[in-house]
């Protein structure tokens, strides 16, 4: 299970990217296509077109870090957007952990959670 502080958010790209891209190219995609700051410390997740590779890029206090996983058998099952436009959607760290373990979240549903009432 991933253990991330609450201040770190996880963003998954809604379209596949070239699985050969390195940290500099992925950081450029975060900045230009996703309109986000790659130096924020958040995790940005990219899947390859064949969905057999995943890369996670993030800023780690004094430099970029790149985490990669290539499946020898099978495919990841990310949910890509139907519009064909590259953007990012926020997911929880637990969802990312399930995706990386190969679990298809298409049929999964989230149970209601308690939320404090707003002061407004």
N, C-alpha and C positions, 0 to 999 in steps of 0.2 A: 504494500500500500504506500502511496506517495504521502509524505508528510511535509506540507508546505505551510508557511505562516499565512494567516488570513489576509495579509496585505498583498500577497502574490496572487495574481489572477492568471487563468489559463485561457488562451485564445486559440481556436482551431480554424485553419483556413478552410473556406467553403468550396474551394476548387483544388484539384491536384496540382502539384508543381513538379518540375524536373527533379528526379531523385538524385541527380548528381550534383546539385547545387551545394556550395559550401556556406560557411558562416557569413561571409561578406555579402554574398548574393541574397541569402535569406534575410539578413538585416536590412538590405536595400529594399526588399519586397515589403517588409514590415513598415518601413518608413514611407515608401511611395504608394504601393497598392493598398495597404491596410490603413494608411494614414495614422500610424501609431508611432510611439517613441520606442525604439529597440533598446534604449538605455534605461528603461523604466524598471527593469527587474522582473517583469512579467514573462511567462512562458508563451512562446509562439510555436504552434505545432503545424507541421506540413506533411502531407502524405504524397507519395508518388502516384503517377498515373495508373500503374498496375496494382497499387495498394499493397505492395509487398514491402515497402520501406516507409519509415516515419523518421522525421528529424524534428528535434525540439531545440530551439535556439533561445538563449536568454543572456542577459548581462549579469555577470557575477562579480560585483564590486570593483574589479580591476581589469576585466576583459570579458569578451564574449565566450560563452560555453556552448558547445554543440553536442547534443546527445542523439545518437542514431540507433535504429534497430532495423535489421533486415530479416524478414521471415524466410526460412529455408523451404517451408511448406505452408500453403494456405495464404489467406489474404486478410488484411485489416478490413473492417466494415465501417468506415466513417460515413457520416451523412453529408453528402455534398449538396450544394444549392442547385436548383433546377434552372436558375437564370443564366448560368455560365459566367457570372461576374465574380472575380476574386474579392472576397471580403473575409471577415473573421467573426466567429461567434464565440461568446464566452461559455465555458463549461466549467464544472467543478472538478477538482483534482481527483475525486473518486470516479467520475465518469471517464477521465483520461486513463486512469489506472485500469478500468474495465476494458476500454478500447485496446490498450496496449497488451492486455492479456488475451485478446482475440474474441472478446464477448461482443456479440451484435446487440446494440442498444435499440434497434428498430422496434421491437415489441415491448420494451421495458417502459414502465410508467413510474412516475415519481409520486409518492404518497404525500398528502398535505402535511405541511410542517407548521409549527406554532411560530407566529411572528408577533412581536409587540405592537400594540396599537399606536398609531401615529398621534403625535401631540396636536395636530391640526384639527 
